[in-house]
Amino acid sequence: MGLDHPAFTLSGLCAVGGLMGYFRKGSVPSLVAGLGVSALYGVSGYLLNQNANYGLELALGTSSLLFAAGLSRSASTGFKKPIPLALVFLGGLSTGYYLKKYDEFYPIFG
């Protein structure tokens, strides 16, 4: 599995999530955030697929953004709502994955 596959998968999940938030609750912020994060993951997936510069860094940054947004939303709901917790889970998992891959290419932890 290449580094691009998780980025493309997360791109699709974020787009679907943003669209669901908009169509179910009329949430324009969910739509904009979901499609924005989806676009960032899509670009990082493309860059990773092409073995171009900054793909790994963009994927790591986007994952960190997703994790931070999930934490913020989870904290404001008392960590009781499933969607913000899913954002924390996906953002944390993908941040860990891309941080590990980054460390493999550019050792920062030892």
Beta strands, then each sheet from edge to edge (+ up, - down):
end
